Amino acid sequence: MKVTGFTFIRNAIVNDYPVSEAIRSVLPLCDEFVVALGNSSDETAALVKSIAPDKIRIIDTVWDDSLREGGQVFALETDKAIAAISPDTDWMIYIQGDECIHEKYLPLIRREMEENLNDKNVEALLLKYRHFYASYDYLAESRRWYRREVRILKNIPGIHSYRDAQGFRINDRKLHVKLIDAYVYHYGWVKTPKALQGKVRNFNQFYQTESWIEENLPVQNTFDMRNADRLVKFKETHPAVIQDRIKATNWSFDQDITKMTPKMNFRRRTLQKIEDLTGIRLFEYRNYKIVK
């Protein structure tokens, strides 16, 4: 069974993306790893090259900065990485530059890949998500945040990144997936207020015009808790690969920020209550079909 990891990245240092930690979190599962390395203005190339030269294969790319609708450029860059994966690869593991998988889940993931390798009904594995917000101590938990996504796929012709590279499809149909009990830890919203504001503004340049960004995302020095919707305290451990970053950059709050999020409207509160009691997320968007 051959396993290839893949991702795309550009300006990881300027935007403070933990891309080294992301890649290293899944490397133990991979025989090789493909990085679509965008035209960066910082030292991202040197950083990526230093991670694991024996496993990482870099594909130099140039982003189309004229694409400002729906994050299309992210999907295009992801597809460039997929196109560079060796035909003899059985499974592909996708990790974005602000995600990590805890080492405690790696044995389970490997076992699931082995057990489902020859099951033609399963085209991909669906993982659960934990979204951290403001600091490494808090999780954003609500319907506003996607709770599952495809991150492990069989190397089947026709698979391509969908919309803004959050998920995948095969020949424009939804993938048939198995939900497994493993989590992706998403750290894209763990930054200081100033850095988070910069991240949001930079990210939205691939979705919106400059005038829209200036009008709707003014520079500010406080966290916008409207993005969080609902925060809960994280009481477990983080992946080993990100521990040094946590020690170097984490900060504390003088107050309990779980109480700083605005109240949800009646509809959202009701749907959230149903999910909390039953585990069922009504009207959930699913870019996949669970078959197992």
NORBEL-V435657 format. One record per residue. N is the residue number from 1. SS is DSSP state (a for helix, b for strand, c for the rest). PHI is phi as a letter, one per 30 degrees, with the letter a starting at -180 (NA if undefined). OMEGA is omega in degrees with one decimal (NA if undefined). Layout:
# NORBEL-V435657
n:ss:phi:omega
N:SS:PHI:OMEGA
N:SS:PHI:OMEGA
This chain:
# NORBEL-V435657
n:ss:phi:omega
1:c:NA:178.7
2:c:c:-176.4
3:b:b:178.1
4:b:b:174.0
5:b:c:177.0
6:b:a:176.9
7:b:a:170.9
8:b:b:-179.5
9:b:a:175.0
10:c:a:177.4
11:c:h:-179.1
12:c:d:-177.6
13:c:d:178.7
14:c:e:-177.8
15:c:c:175.2
16:c:h:176.0
17:c:d:178.9
18:c:d:-173.2
19:a:d:177.1
20:a:d:178.7
21:a:d:180.0
22:a:d:-178.6
23:a:d:-177.5
24:a:d:-179.5
25:a:d:-179.1
26:a:c:-178.5
27:a:e:179.2
28:c:e:179.2
29:c:d:-167.8
30:c:c:171.3
31:c:d:175.4
32:b:a:-177.9
33:b:b:-179.0
34:b:c:177.4
35:b:c:170.6
36:b:d:-172.3
37:b:c:-177.9
38:c:d:-179.3
39:c:d:-174.5
40:c:c:177.3
41:c:c:179.7
42:c:b:-176.9
43:c:c:-179.6
44:a:e:-178.9
45:a:e:179.6
46:a:d:178.6
47:a:d:-178.3
48:a:d:-178.9
49:a:d:-176.9
50:c:d:-172.1
51:c:d:-178.2
52:c:a:-175.6
53:c:e:-178.8
54:c:d:-177.7
55:c:c:-171.6
56:b:d:175.6
57:b:c:-174.1
58:b:c:173.6
59:b:c:179.7
60:b:d:-178.2
61:c:b:175.4
62:c:b:-178.5
63:c:d:174.1
64:c:d:-175.9
65:c:d:177.9
66:c:d:-179.5
67:c:d:-177.2
68:c:b:-179.7
69:c:b:172.0
70:c:i:179.1
71:c:i:-177.2
72:a:e:-176.0
73:a:d:179.0
74:a:d:178.3
75:a:d:179.8
76:a:d:179.9
77:a:d:176.7
78:a:d:179.7
79:a:d:176.3
80:a:d:178.1
81:a:d:179.3
82:a:e:-177.9
83:a:d:-177.8
84:c:c:-179.1
85:c:d:-177.1
86:c:d:-179.4
87:c:d:-177.8
88:c:d:176.6
89:c:d:177.8
90:c:c:-179.0
91:b:b:175.4
92:b:c:178.1
93:b:c:-179.0
94:b:c:175.4
95:c:b:177.3
96:c:d:-171.8
97:c:d:177.6
98:c:b:-179.4
99:b:b:173.1
100:b:b:172.3
101:b:c:-178.5
102:c:d:-178.1
103:a:d:179.9
104:a:d:-179.7
105:a:c:-174.1
106:a:d:177.0
107:a:e:178.4
108:a:d:-179.3
109:a:d:178.8
110:a:d:179.1
111:a:d:179.3
112:a:d:177.8
113:a:d:-179.9
114:a:d:-175.7
115:a:d:-177.0
116:a:c:-177.0
117:c:e:-176.2
118:c:c:177.2
119:c:d:-176.3
120:c:d:178.0
121:c:d:-179.0
122:c:c:-179.9
123:c:c:-178.2
124:b:a:176.4
125:b:c:-177.6
126:b:c:-178.8
127:b:c:177.4
128:b:d:-174.7
129:b:b:167.3
130:b:b:-177.5
131:b:c:179.2
132:b:d:-175.6
133:b:b:175.6
134:c:i:174.3
135:c:a:179.7
136:c:d:-176.8
137:c:c:-174.0
138:b:b:176.0
139:b:c:170.7
140:b:c:-178.8
141:c:b:176.5
142:c:a:179.0
143:c:d:-179.6
144:c:d:-175.7
145:c:c:179.8
146:c:d:-175.0
147:c:c:-179.4
148:b:b:173.0
149:b:a:178.9
150:b:d:177.2
151:b:b:179.1
152:b:b:-172.6
153:b:b:170.8
154:b:d:-178.5
155:c:d:-176.7
156:c:c:177.5
157:c:e:178.8
158:c:j:178.2
159:b:d:-179.6
160:b:b:177.7
161:b:d:-173.9
162:b:c:178.6
163:c:h:-175.6
164:c:c:174.6
165:c:i:174.4
166:c:d:-178.2
167:b:b:-175.0
168:b:b:170.6
169:b:b:176.3
170:b:b:-175.9
171:c:h:175.7
172:c:i:171.8
173:b:c:-179.1
174:b:d:178.2
175:b:d:174.1
176:b:d:-168.6
177:b:b:170.3
178:b:c:176.5
179:b:d:178.7
180:b:c:-174.5
181:b:d:177.8
182:b:b:-174.3
183:b:c:167.2
184:b:c:178.4
185:b:c:-175.7
186:b:c:-174.1
187:b:c:-174.7
188:b:d:-178.0
189:b:c:178.0
190:c:c:179.8
191:c:a:171.9
192:c:d:179.5
193:a:e:-178.8
194:a:d:-179.7
195:a:d:178.7
196:a:d:177.4
197:a:d:177.9
198:a:d:179.1
199:a:d:-179.1
200:a:d:-179.8
201:a:d:179.2
202:a:d:-178.8
203:a:d:-175.4
204:a:d:176.1
205:c:d:177.8
206:c:c:178.4
207:c:b:-170.0
208:c:b:175.4
209:c:d:179.7
210:a:d:180.0
211:a:d:178.0
212:a:d:-179.6
213:a:d:-179.1
214:a:d:-178.2
215:a:d:-172.9
216:a:c:-178.2
217:c:b:179.1
218:c:d:179.7
219:c:d:179.9
220:c:b:-174.8
221:c:c:177.7
222:c:b:177.6
223:c:d:173.7
224:c:c:-175.3
225:a:d:176.7
226:a:d:178.5
227:a:d:-176.5
228:c:d:179.9
229:c:i:176.4
230:c:a:179.6
231:b:c:174.0
232:b:b:-180.0
233:b:d:177.8
234:c:d:-173.6
235:c:c:-179.6
236:c:c:-179.2
237:c:c:175.9
238:c:c:177.3
239:c:e:-179.0
240:a:d:-175.2
241:a:d:-175.7
242:a:c:-177.2
243:a:d:-179.9
244:a:d:178.2
245:a:d:178.6
246:a:d:-179.6
247:a:d:-175.7
248:a:d:-170.5
249:a:b:-176.0
250:c:d:179.4
251:c:b:-176.8
252:c:c:178.4
253:c:c:-179.8
254:c:d:-178.6
255:c:b:179.4
256:c:d:-175.0
257:a:d:174.8
258:a:d:-178.8
259:a:c:-176.1
260:c:c:-179.2
261:c:d:179.7
262:c:d:179.9
263:c:d:176.7
264:c:d:177.3
265:c:d:-173.2
266:a:d:-177.7
267:a:d:-178.1
268:a:d:178.1
269:a:d:-179.0
270:a:d:179.5
271:a:d:179.0
272:a:d:178.4
273:a:d:178.3
274:a:d:179.5
275:a:d:179.9
276:a:d:-176.6
277:a:d:-172.5
278:a:c:-174.4
279:c:i:-178.8
280:c:c:176.5
281:c:c:-179.4
282:c:d:176.9
283:c:h:-179.1
284:c:d:174.4
285:c:d:-179.9
286:c:b:177.1
287:c:c:-177.5
288:b:a:176.1
289:b:b:-179.5
290:b:d:-178.1
291:c:c:-176.6
292:c:a:NA
